[in-house]
Amino acid sequence: MNIGDVVFQIFVLIVFAAVIFAAVTSFKYAKNRKAQLDRMEKKLNSRSEDHD
């Protein structure tokens, strides 16, 4: 195995790990964003009910 093969394998591993990391991060971001929007909606609903 020469140095070029080793470098290529490391590069492929880093790219694979980056794709997995990006997927997990985006899933967590979407989940947190939904929770934040739900809290905002609840707050707006309670304010509109108080206003009536």
C-alpha positions, -999 to +999 in steps of 0.1 A: +000+000+000+016+033-010+011+068+005-014+078-022-038+050-012-035+060+025-042+096+018-072+087-004-086+064+022-083+091+049-099+117+026-129+093+019-133+086+056-133+124+064-159+131+037-181+102+050-178+115+086-186+150+074-218+139+056-230+120+087-222+150+109-241+173+086-271+151+086-272+147+124-267+185+129-294+194+104-318+170+121-311+184+155-315+220+141-349+211+125-361+195+157-351+225+179-366+249+153-399+231+155-399+232+193-392+269+192-420+276+167-444+255+188-435+277+219-440+309+199-474+296+186-485+287+221-474+321+235-493+339+207-524+318+212-524+326+249-520+363+243-548+364+217-571+345+242-562+370+269-569+399+246-605+386+238 
